[in-house]
């Protein structure tokens, strides 16, 4: 087979044949150039698996699912500690056709807003409908004058929203290696997950802010 015939038989990118077969140069091929210059956000997502996790996660589920390895592509539709699994695969981890991969990624989105509310914690919850006094400054005289039931106590407290979710996601992507293994023996990718990931608040998706509002 002649070199030119060999080049003509090659296909790339949706079956398109390389251009200029007589003087073929992959660096000048428009199809190859289009692939190499394609922005990451423009890459079509062909296959994906999405996990939705609600905090807190039970200790048993943390050990079972978030241990030494997290096999997102290999795990079934029901995963301990995961509220919902969305997957484009017919069988997780099994591609239906050969494809040219020009991008891969790990996206992590946490609670869209972070905030805190100052309050008080009562060691014995008041009866239904009762509103205990809630001082914003404390002294022994203040506590003594609240008229708390015998054996009850009240202490300053802060209710935080979204902070734990953000911290959990940050530690998740910085605590794991992202590994892509082919045919159970070829390690194609072995990088810190944070280096190949996009993670942050969900503001980009639902237009919510992440300001530290009180």
N, C-alpha and C positions, 0 to 999 in steps of 0.2 A: 504494500500500500504506500502510495506516495505521501510525502509530508503534507501536501495541500489537501489531499483527500482525508487524511487523518484529522486535520484541523476542522474540515468541513463537517465531520461526523460528530464533533463535540458540541454539546449544548449546555447552556447555562441560563439561569433566570427565567423560569416559565417556558422552557424549551426554546429560547431564542438562540440562534446560532451566532457565534462571534463574527464581527464584521471584519472586512479587509482580510479575507482568508489568505490571499497571496502573500501579504506581508504582515501576518498576524503578530500583534504585540499586545499582550494582556494589559499592559499599563495604559494603552491607548484605546482599548475596546470600550465603546460607550456603555455597553451593558455592565461590564465589570466596574467601570468608573461610577455608574449610577449606584451600584451596590455599595461601593466603598465610601461614597460621599453621602449616602442616605443618613439623615439625622435619626438619632435613636427614637425620638418621639414619633417619627414617621414610619418606623418599622411595623408592619402588620403583625399583630399577636395571633399566631396560628394555634398554639396550644398553651394552656394555662391551668393552674390549680390554685384556688383561693381558699384560705382558711379564715374563719371568723371566730375569734376567741373572746369570751367575756371573762373579766376578772371579778373575783379571785378564782384561781384554778385549784382544784383539790390537790393535796400533796400526792395522792396515788396517781392522779392523771399527769402531774408534772413529771413524776418518775417514769411513767409509761410512755409518754409522748415527747416530752422535752428533756430527754436524757442526753447521752453522748452523741446520738445521731437523731436528726429530724428528717425523716424520709417523706418529704412533701409529695413527690411524684409517685411514690410506691405505695403509700398507705391507701386503704380502701375508703369508701364513701363515709364511713362512720369512724371517727377518731376520738379516743378518750380525751376530754378536756377541750374539745373543739365543738363549738355550737353548730357550725354549718360548714360543709365542704362543697365548693363549686368547682367543677372540673370540665374541661372541654374534651378530655380523653374518653374514648369508649371503654378502654381498660387503662387505668392509670399507669403511666410510664411506657406505654406501647404506642409508637407512632404508626399511623395507618399507611403512610407513604414516605418515601425518601424526600428530604428537603434540604435546601441550602440555608444554613443558619447564619444570619448576619448580625444577630443581636440576641442577648439573653439578659435577664435581670431578675432582681429580687426586690419587690416593692412591699414596704411595710407602712401601714397607716394606723395611727392611734386616735384617741379621742380628740375631736376637733377643738375643744376649748379646755383651758385650764383656769381654775378659779378657786377661791377659798372664802369661807364664811366663818367669822368669829362667833363662837357660842360657848355653851357650858355643858358639862357632862354630869348627869345625876346618876349616882351609883344605884339608887332605887328609882326606877321610872315612876313618874307621877301617874295617878289614876287617869283613866280616859277622860279627856276634856279639861283636865286641870292644867293650868299654865303656871309653872313655877317662876319665882322671881329669877331674873337673869342679870346679875350685875356685870358691868364692864370693867370694874376695878375691884381689887380684892384686899381685904384686911381681915384680921380675926373678928373685928367688930361687925364687918359686913356679913360674914358667914354666919355669925351667931344671931344676927337680926333677920335672917331669911325665914325663920320659922320652919326649918326642915323637920321632917318626921324623925323620930328617934332612930339612931343608927344610920341615917342617910348622910350623904356628903355631896358636895358640888365642887367641881374643879374646872378651870378654864380649858377650852377645847377649840380646835379649828377643824372644820369640815373642808376637805380638799377634794376637788373634782378634776379628773383627767391627769393629775400628776403621776399617779401610780402607773397608769397605762403608758404614758410617755416614757417613764423610767424603765418599765418592763421591755418596751420595744427597743430602746437604746441598748440595754444590756443584751438583748437577744441577738441583734445584728453584730454587736461587738464581741460576742462570746462564742461565735461559731465560725468554722471555715465553710466556705461555699465550694462544694466538690461536685464535679460532673464526671461520672465514671461511665464509660461505654463498654459494653460486653463484659461487665464485671471485672475488667482487668486494666483497661486503658484510662488513666486519670488525665482527662483533658483539661480540666480547670481545678485549681486548688488555691483559692484566694480567701482572705478574710471577708466574711459576708458583707461587712460595712463598706468594703472597697468596691463591691460590685452591686451595691444596693442603693435604692432611694428610700429614705424613711423620714418621717416627720409627722406633723399633724395632718388631719384630713381636710385641712382648709382648702387645698387646691381642688378638691373634688366637690365639696358642698358649699364653698364660699363662706365658711365660718372662720372667725378669727381665732388666734391662739394667744391673745394678749393675757397678761397676768392680772386679770381683773379681780378685785376684791368683792 
